[in-house]
Amino acid sequence: MSLRKPSPDAIRDFLAAQTALDFTYAGVGTTATTPPPGYTVDRTRAKLGEGENAFLAAKAALARWDHFRLGWMETAPANTPIQVGSCVAIVARVMGLWWLNACRIVYVVGEAGPVSRFGFAYGTLPGHAETGEERFLIEWDRANDSVWYDIIAFSRPNHVLARLAYPLTRRTQKRFARDSVAAMQQAVGPKT
């Protein structure tokens, strides 16, 4: 946490220190099934458009981390590959303070069929204000041609300030979901 946005060097050093550390929660990978008890579970689902072009645009946007290009939040490095084991810093500005949060990709989804899916989940490392997991998924249901963006997360505070300011933490989580949907809708463009 700092008053200034972290430099690329500071982010690189932060991630280097976090990479070898374990996840901060039990139930790694359970955003794919049933989140563990004792966590707040959030789910956001929004239609992005229709058809293969919308699905391909949404996949590309997710792979570029466009869902985090929010002005007040971003990922670093911005080109972190979507592959199991990749670590990423989430850089966020909340209440005038900059926070660095560390995550590691837990699993990747890539399914073709009547419902095609692309996405990934990441889990928190010790350098994160929260503890838990979040999955980002693009779905194309060929039966009705609809393309959806789906977020599911389970979390609870990890940092003392996240616990003390829990109502603000919850508002920030809801703001992220809303802004992330808007970023994905913008990336996909007009409904097709």
C-alpha positions as CSV (number, residue, x, y, z in Angstrom):
1,M,0.0,0.0,0.0
2,S,1.4,3.4,-0.9
3,L,0.4,7.0,-1.9
4,R,2.1,6.6,-5.3
5,K,1.5,4.1,-8.0
6,P,4.1,1.4,-7.8
7,S,6.9,1.5,-10.4
8,P,7.5,-1.3,-12.8
9,D,10.6,-2.3,-10.8
10,A,8.6,-2.3,-7.6
11,I,6.0,-4.5,-9.2
12,R,8.6,-6.9,-10.6
13,D,10.3,-7.2,-7.2
14,F,6.9,-7.8,-5.5
15,L,6.0,-10.5,-7.9
16,A,9.4,-12.2,-7.7
17,A,9.0,-12.4,-3.9
18,Q,5.4,-13.8,-4.2
19,T,6.0,-16.4,-7.0
20,A,7.5,-19.0,-4.7
21,L,4.8,-18.7,-2.0
22,D,1.7,-20.9,-1.5
23,F,-1.9,-19.9,-2.0
24,T,-3.5,-18.3,1.1
25,Y,-6.6,-20.5,1.1
26,A,-7.9,-24.1,1.1
27,G,-10.1,-25.3,-1.8
28,V,-7.8,-24.3,-4.6
29,G,-9.7,-24.7,-7.9
30,T,-13.1,-24.8,-6.4
31,T,-14.5,-22.0,-8.4
32,A,-14.9,-24.8,-11.0
33,T,-17.2,-26.7,-8.6
34,T,-18.4,-25.5,-5.2
35,P,-16.7,-22.7,-3.3
36,P,-15.7,-23.7,0.3
37,P,-17.7,-22.7,3.3
38,G,-16.7,-19.6,5.3
39,Y,-16.2,-17.2,2.3
40,T,-18.4,-14.6,0.7
41,V,-19.4,-15.8,-2.7
42,D,-20.0,-13.3,-5.5
43,R,-21.4,-14.0,-9.0
44,T,-21.8,-11.7,-11.9
45,R,-23.1,-12.7,-15.3
46,A,-23.7,-10.4,-18.3
47,K,-24.5,-10.9,-21.9
48,L,-21.8,-9.6,-24.3
49,G,-23.5,-10.3,-27.6
50,E,-24.3,-13.1,-30.0
51,G,-22.4,-15.3,-32.4
52,E,-18.9,-16.5,-33.1
53,N,-17.5,-13.0,-33.7
54,A,-18.6,-11.9,-30.3
55,F,-17.2,-15.0,-28.7
56,L,-13.8,-14.6,-30.4
57,A,-13.7,-10.9,-29.5
58,A,-14.5,-11.7,-25.9
59,K,-11.9,-14.5,-25.8
60,A,-9.2,-12.1,-27.2
61,A,-10.2,-9.4,-24.7
62,L,-10.0,-11.8,-21.7
63,A,-6.6,-13.0,-22.9
64,R,-5.4,-9.4,-23.0
65,W,-6.7,-8.8,-19.5
66,D,-9.0,-6.1,-20.8
67,H,-11.4,-6.9,-18.0
68,F,-8.9,-5.2,-15.7
69,R,-8.2,-2.1,-17.8
70,L,-10.4,0.0,-15.6
71,G,-8.5,3.2,-14.9
72,W,-8.4,2.6,-11.2
73,M,-7.3,-1.0,-11.6
74,E,-4.9,-2.9,-13.9
75,T,-2.8,-6.0,-14.1
76,A,1.0,-6.1,-14.2
77,P,2.7,-7.2,-16.3
78,A,-0.1,-6.3,-18.7
79,N,0.9,-9.2,-21.0
80,T,0.9,-12.0,-18.3
81,P,0.2,-15.2,-20.2
82,I,-3.1,-17.0,-19.4
83,Q,-1.5,-20.3,-18.3
84,V,-1.5,-22.3,-15.1
85,G,1.2,-21.0,-12.7
86,S,1.5,-17.5,-14.2
87,C,1.6,-14.9,-11.4
88,V,0.1,-11.4,-11.9
89,A,-0.1,-8.3,-9.8
90,I,-3.4,-6.5,-9.5
91,V,-2.6,-2.8,-9.1
92,A,-5.6,-0.9,-7.6
93,R,-6.2,2.6,-6.4
94,V,-8.8,2.7,-3.6
95,M,-9.5,5.7,-1.4
96,G,-6.4,7.5,-2.7
97,L,-4.0,4.6,-1.9
98,W,-2.4,2.2,-4.3
99,W,-2.5,-1.5,-3.4
100,L,-0.5,-4.3,-4.9
101,N,-2.2,-7.7,-4.8
102,A,-0.6,-11.0,-5.9
103,C,-2.4,-13.8,-7.7
104,R,-1.5,-17.1,-9.5
105,I,-3.5,-18.7,-12.2
106,V,-5.0,-21.9,-10.9
107,Y,-6.6,-23.4,-14.0
108,V,-7.5,-22.5,-17.5
109,V,-10.8,-23.4,-19.3
110,G,-10.9,-24.1,-23.0
111,E,-13.9,-26.1,-24.2
112,A,-15.5,-26.4,-27.6
113,G,-18.9,-27.9,-28.1
114,P,-22.6,-27.0,-27.8
115,V,-21.5,-24.5,-25.2
116,S,-18.0,-23.3,-25.9
117,R,-16.0,-21.8,-23.0
118,F,-12.8,-19.9,-22.4
119,G,-11.5,-18.5,-19.2
120,F,-9.3,-18.9,-16.2
121,A,-9.2,-18.7,-12.4
122,Y,-6.6,-17.2,-10.2
123,G,-6.0,-17.5,-6.5
124,T,-4.6,-15.2,-3.9
125,L,-1.0,-15.3,-2.7
126,P,0.2,-13.8,0.7
127,G,0.6,-10.3,-0.9
128,H,-3.1,-9.8,-1.4
129,A,-5.6,-7.8,0.7
130,E,-8.1,-10.7,0.3
131,T,-7.9,-14.5,0.4
132,G,-9.8,-16.6,-2.1
133,E,-10.2,-17.3,-5.8
134,E,-11.9,-15.7,-8.8
135,R,-12.9,-17.2,-12.1
136,F,-13.4,-15.3,-15.4
137,L,-15.3,-17.2,-18.1
138,I,-16.6,-16.5,-21.6
139,E,-19.4,-18.8,-22.8
140,W,-21.0,-19.2,-26.2
141,D,-24.2,-21.2,-26.1
142,R,-24.7,-22.2,-29.7
143,A,-28.3,-23.2,-29.1
144,N,-29.4,-19.6,-28.8
145,D,-26.1,-18.0,-30.1
146,S,-25.7,-15.9,-26.9
147,V,-22.2,-15.0,-25.5
148,W,-21.9,-14.4,-21.8
149,Y,-19.2,-13.1,-19.4
150,D,-19.3,-14.9,-16.1
151,I,-17.4,-14.1,-12.9
152,I,-17.5,-16.1,-9.7
153,A,-15.4,-15.4,-6.7
154,F,-15.1,-16.5,-3.1
155,S,-13.2,-14.3,-0.7
156,R,-12.7,-13.0,2.8
157,P,-10.4,-10.3,4.1
158,N,-6.7,-11.1,4.6
159,H,-5.1,-7.7,5.3
160,V,-6.0,-6.0,8.6
161,L,-7.3,-2.9,6.7
162,A,-9.5,-5.0,4.5
163,R,-11.1,-6.5,7.7
164,L,-11.4,-3.1,9.4
165,A,-12.9,-1.5,6.3
166,Y,-15.0,-4.5,5.2
167,P,-18.0,-2.4,3.9
168,L,-15.6,-0.5,1.7
169,T,-14.0,-3.8,0.6
170,R,-17.4,-5.1,-0.4
171,R,-18.2,-2.0,-2.4
172,T,-14.9,-2.2,-4.1
173,Q,-15.5,-5.8,-5.1
174,K,-19.0,-4.9,-6.5
175,R,-17.5,-1.9,-8.3
176,F,-14.9,-4.2,-9.9
177,A,-17.5,-6.6,-11.1
178,R,-19.6,-3.8,-12.6
179,D,-16.6,-2.1,-14.3
180,S,-15.2,-5.4,-15.5
181,V,-18.5,-6.2,-17.3
182,A,-18.5,-2.7,-18.8
183,A,-14.9,-3.2,-20.0
184,M,-15.7,-6.5,-21.6
185,Q,-18.9,-5.1,-23.3
186,Q,-16.8,-2.3,-24.7
187,A,-14.1,-4.7,-25.9
188,V,-16.6,-6.9,-27.7
189,G,-18.4,-3.9,-29.3
190,P,-21.9,-3.6,-30.6
191,K,-24.1,-6.7,-30.2
192,T,-23.9,-8.9,-33.3
